[in-house]
Amino acid sequence: MSETTIRHRVQPTEPQPSNGHLKSTKSTPLQIDLSVLWPSYFLNALFGRRIYRLILYCTYLFWFIVGIFVLRKTEKATRAVLYVRQYAHTVALSNIEQSDSFKELLETLDRDFTRPPAILLLNQHALNMTFNFLCNTKEFPGVHERLIFVTLDSTARDVLAEYWPKIRQFYWPTPSLYKSFSFAEGPYQLIYLLRANIAVALLRNGKSFWMMQQDTFWRKNLFDENFEDDTSFDALFDQIGDDEDSLRAEWVNGANFFVKATPDTLTFFEAIADKLKFFYTPDMGIMIHQCHTWSSPKCKWIPHKIAHSWEWMYTEQTHAPAIMQLDCETDGGTKLQELAKFGFYFTEADGRTCKPSAVHQAAARMEAGQIEIGRHSWLKLSWGRFQFRMYWWIVDMILWMPILGPFLKPYLPLVGYILMFTM
């Protein structure tokens, strides 16, 4: 083979000088189409272009609606906080303590009460619910003698005095609480600030007390449990959740609770009152947080078999509780009508005359586990109940998570209003 042939077949592996310089070589970079890694590529390939675009538009619509709800909730939260700040002076602790009405209340407690009183708040828009409650509890001796209604307007005062003259009142006219209001609104927050300030005023004067709400059905007499004599706690709260094993057990319901007059419980409620002035948060959320994070006072929980929330109706309805709170609607104006559908309406058509047979029938249905509420279908729920059940399901999912759930349990209720952005 000739030398010329070899030179043509063997190519040099090193660059050769040309005109005194080395020749540079360029390599083409490896290019990868990263678009195949995006979820949209797989959705497009899986469903086709038309279905993919429908999914895309539905996603945009969903987040647009969520955004509208968030903006609406932000506006409601802002208005609620401003309302409380604007009218907090009308329910101020100093005004309550210095009033002649409160001094008369203390005299009444010293003179006529051998057991702690039960305090309830009332404006004219809750009269029908109040008559329903009084007709229910009329069945139990000694209950009405322990009730004290904080009446917030002259209509509530006069109507209650006309039909139930023996029921004691603490008249505290509060124009900022005259109107009807709903869950998480400004007046809703303000009335719980009033409740906290009344609690502080009583505790400062060494008075233990019950706090109660009228939207509670009593199947048995709660006072017969003699919780006031139990020395194992400073404050005793009702709780939410299905039972003691519920993820939300030991979360304060806040409808019916008993507080002993101690320095620790006084500090506890002073803190609640201070926080309600500035934060958009439910008072029960503050109670939950303080019970689980403070070393004192010692909080204890009324067993579910004695006091239950409305969630009992959505269980198997076994072990009927002695009392059951029925607040599961967002519209106070329709609450009593909703309860009437389930058999918890205890007056005649006039809304004033008691119907004892209705009380007995409701108790019998509870004992038999026969409260018919359409619990097998979410479609039969009222809008208020639907939202509450949806949010409780979300909360249960959060609390179920290992490590994170137990860590968040004392804090999650503080942002309850914020999480419930559709309400």
N, C-alpha and C positions, 0 to 999 in steps of 0.2 A: 504494500500500500504506500502510496506516495505521501510525502510530507505535506503537500498541498491539501490532500483529502483529509488528513488528520486535523488540520487547522480548521476546516469547515465543520467538522462533526463535534469537536470539543469546544464548548463555550466557556469563557472565563468566568470564575465565581466571584472574583473581586473586581470592583470598579477600576478601570484603567484611566490613567491620566490623559487629559485632553487639553492641549494648550496650557499646560501647567496647573490645571485644576482637576479635582475629583468630580466625577459625574454623580449627581444625587438621584436617588430613586424614591418614588412615592407609592405607598400602599393604600388601597381603597379600604376605609373602615367598614366593619361588619355592621349592617343596619338591620334592626329588628322592629317589626311592626307591633308596638306596644298596645295598640288599640284593641287587640284581641284579648287583652287581659281585663278590660273594663267590663263591669256587669252588664252594661247596655249591649255589648257585643253578644253575650250569651243569651240575654232576653230576646234580642232581635232574632238570633238564630233559632231559639227555642219556639217562640210564638209567631214569628213572622212580623213584618214591618207594621201592619195595621194594628194587631193586638198590642205590639210593643208601644206604639204611639198612644193607644188608648190608656195603657198602664201609666205612661209618662204623664198624660194630661190629668189622670185621676190623682196621681201623686202631687202634681202641682196644686190641684184643687184642694186636696186634703190639707196641705201645709198652709194654703191661703186661708182656709176656714180656721185652722188652729191659730194662725196669726190674728185673725179677727177676734177670736175668743180671748187671746192673750191681751190684746189692746183693750178689749172691753173689761177684762178683769183688772187690768192696771188702772183704768179710769175709776172703776168701782172701789178699788182699794184706796186710791187717793182721796176720793170723796168721803169714804168711811173714816179715815184717819183725820181728815180736816173737820168732819162733823164732830168727832169726839173732842178734838182740841177746842172747837168753838163753844161747845156746850158742857164741857167738863165741870165748869164752875157751878152748874145747876145741880150737880150730884156730888159736890165736893164734901169731903169728910168733915172739914171744919164747920160747914153749914149744918150738916146733920147733927154733929155733937152739940152745937150751941143752940139748936132749935128747942122750943118748948115741947113740940110733939115728941121728940126723942126722949126728953126728960120724963114726959108722961109715960112713954113706953117702958122705960126702966123702972118707974114706980109700979106699973102694972105687973111687970115680971117679978118684982120683989114681993108684991102683995098676993098675986093670984096664981103664980106658977110654982109648982113643986118639982116639975120635970122640965127639961129644955123645950123651948117653943120651936115651932116649924114656921119658917119665914117663906112667904110666896109673894111674887110681884104681880101687879094687875093694872092694866089700863082698860079703857072701855071696849077695845077691840077683842079682848080675851074674856069678856063676860060669859059668853056662851060656853066656852071651854071650862071656865071656872065653875059655872052651875053644873056642868056635867061631872066635874070632879067632886063637887060637894054632894051631889046626889049619890055618887058612888060611895064616898067615905062616910056618908050619913049612916050607913049600915053598921058601922063599928063604934061602939061606945067609947067616949073619951077623946076621939080624934079631933073633932071640931073645936073642943075646948083648948087644944094646943096650937091651933092655927092662928097666925097673924098675917094679914094681907097688907102689903105695902101698896096702897092705892095711889095711882099717879095722876088722876084727874077727878073732877067732881062727879062726873057721870058714873064712873066705876065706884066711887065712894057711896053715892046716894042709892044706886041700884042694889049694891051688895047689902047696904044697911036696911033697905026696904024688905028684901026677901030673906035675908039671913041676919037678923038683928043681933044675934048672940055671937056672931063671928067678929073677932077683934080686928081693928085696923090701925095702921100707922100711915096717916095721910101725908103724902109727900108730893104735892102738885108739881109736875115737871112738864112744861109745855113742849120741850124738845122730844118728849116721849108720848105725846098725845096721839100721833098718827099710827096707822097700821104699818108694820114693817116686816121684812123677811130676813132670812138667813144671811149673815155676814154683811149686812148693811150698817150704816152709821148708827142709827138708833139701836140696832141689835147689839153693837159693841158698847154703846153708852149704857144700856140697861144692865149689862154685866159689870160695868165699872161701878154703877150704883150698888149692885149686889155685893161687890167686893168691899166697897166703902162701908156699907151697913155691917158686913161681917167684921171689919176692923173696929168699928164703933162699939159693937157688942163685945168683942174680945177685950178691948181696952177696959171695959167695965166688968170684966170677969164673968160674962154670960156665955155659956155653951149654947149651941143652937143646931137645929136642922135647917138646911136649905132644900126647898122642894119646888117642883113644877106641876102645874095643873094637868098637863097632858100625860098623866100617869094613871094606869088602871090598878086599883088595889083589889086583889082577889082575897087577901087576908090583911089583917091589921099589922102594919109594919112595926108599930110601937110595942106590940106584944113580944117582939124579939129581944127587948131589953138591951139593945146595943150600948145604951148610955152607961151601963154598969160594967162594961168590959174595960179592963185596965191595960190591955195589950196594945193600944194605939192612942194616937193623939187626934187623928182625923180619919174618918171612915167614908170611903167613896164607893158609889156604884161603878160598874165597869162595863165596857163594851166587849164584843167578841161573843162567840157561841157558847163557850164553856171555859173552864179553868185551863184546858189544854190549847185554847185558841192562841194564835200568834198575837192577837190584840188584847189578850187578857191582861189585867192590871193597867189598862188605859182608862182613865177617868171618863165616865159618861157625863157627869156633871149635873144630872137632873135631881138627884136625891142624895144628899150627903150630910154627915154629922161631924161637927167640929167641937172639940173640947177647948175651953178657955185656958190656954197656957202661953207663956212667953214665946215658945217656938211657933205655935199656930198663928199668933199675932204677927210675927215676922213673916211668916209664910203668906198671909193675905195682904200684908202691906206691900210685899213685892209684887203680888198679882195686880193690885190696884195701880202701882207705879208703871208696870209694863203695859197695862191696857190703855194708858193715856197716850202712848207713843207708838205702839207696834200693832200692825194688822195681823192679829193672831187670835185664835179662840181662847177663852179663859180656861177651858179644860185642857188645852195644849200646854198652857203655862203650868197648870196643876200637875199634869203628867211629868213634865220636865223636872219640876222641883221635887216631886215625890221620888223620882228615880235617881236624882243627882245630888240632892241635899242629904246630909246625915241626920237632920232633924227638921221638922217633927216626924214622928213615926206614922207613916201612912199604912192603912190596911184597907182591904177590899171586901165589900158585901158579896157573899157567895152568889153565883148566878142562880142557884136554886131559890134564892130569896128575892133578889132584885135583878132584873134582866132588862136589856134594851129591846127595841122593836124587832131585833134580829131573831129573837126566839120564834117568831111566827114563821120564819123561813127555815127552821130546823124541822126535825121529826115531831116536834111539839110534845115531847115527853117531859116529865118532871116540871109541871107548870109552876112558874115562880109566884111568890107572894104578891109582888108588884111588878108591873111592866111599863116602862116608859114608851110612849107611842109617837115620839117626835121623829118623823121620817119624811116630812114634806117640806118643801122650800117656800110654799105659799101658805102663810098663816090663815088666809081667808077661806081656804078650802079644806083645812086639816080636819075639822070636825065632820064635814060631809064625807070625807074619805073614811074616817073611823066609823061612821055610821054604817058604811057598807060591810064592815067586819063585825058589827054587833056591839060596838063600844059607844053607844049613844043612849044616855040614861035619863032624858027628859021627854016630856010630851012635846007636841008640835009647837007649843008656845015658847019652848026653850027655857022655861022657868020651873014648871011643875015636875017634880021627880017621878020617875017610873021605876019603882023597886024591882018589878019583875024582870026588867031588862038587865039590871045588875046581876041578878041571880042566874039568868040565862047565859050571860057572858062568862061568869065564873064557871058554870057547868061546862060550857064549850071548851074553855081553857083546860080544865081538869081532864076532859075526854080527848084533848088534842084535836079538836074539830073546828079550829078557826080557819075558815075557807078564805084564802087570799090569792088563789091562782098562782101558787108558788112554783108550779112546774113549768111556767113559761114566763120569760122576761118580757114578752110582748104584752102581757096583761098588767104589767106594773105601771103605776103612775109615773110621770116624768121625774118627780122628786125622788121616789124610791129607786127608780132605775139608776139615777145618777149616784145616789148613795151606795147602792150595791156595786156599781161599776168601780167607784173609787175604793171601796173596801177591798174589792178583788185585787186592784192594783197595789194597794198597801200590803195586803197579804203576800203578794209576790215579792215585794221589796223585803219584807221582814223574813221571808223564807230563805233568802240568800245567806249562805254560810258567812260568818265573820261580819260582813257588812250589815246584815239584818239586825243582829243583836246590838251592834254599835249604834245604829240609827234609831233604835226603838225609843230612847228618851227624847230624841230631837225632832223626829219626823212630824209629830203633832203640831209643833210650833209653826210649821209652814203649811198647815192643813188648808187654810183659806187659799193660799197661792196654788197648791196642787189642784184644788177643785176649780179649775179655770172656767168650767162651763156654767158655774153657779154664780 
